[in-house]
Amino acid sequence: MLKPGAKVPDLRGQTTDGEVRLRNRKGKSVIVYFYPKDSTPGCTRQAQDFRDLQKSFAKRDAVVLGVSRDSIKSHENFRTKQALTFALVSDPDETWCKVFDVIHEKVLYGKRYLGVVRSTFLIGADGRLRREWRGVKVPGHAAAVLEALDAQSA
């Protein structure tokens, strides 16, 4: 599991914008947020909140990437429907999820299963993990990430 201050591996993945490679984002801060499933209420709200603050992130030279295990087709539909202005990474083999340790046992209606725990990670322009949020509650979270980005550069 990555700890704050650690160098983040050079992950690659398919996104709604083509292939992404973290190494190609050096010099910019990167916000990687993990969510369970496209088009569900909490995940939709979270994506909308990051979308609504996208210009503020961009002004701070930060890139937002949403990650779930959904397919590119699902991501493209979700992105179009919600007018998202940032890329969504498809992680069906859970490579990104495992690096950031976001797959954990969850319980829904009394049934146990392995699922994505809503989490966000702030990677500094130097490629090191600066901050993490685990077990995220959606309301106000995107704004809190923006504040942390401001505090990092202060």
Buried (B, 14 or more C-beta within 10 A) or exposed (E): EBEEEEEBBEBBBBBBEEEBEBEEBEEBBBBBBBBBBBEEEBBBBBBBBBBEBBEBBBEBEBBBBBBBBBEBEBBBBBBEEBEBBBBBBBBEEEBBBEBBEBBEEEEEEEEEEEBBBBBBBBBBBEBBBBBBBBEBEBEEBBEBBBEBBEEBEE
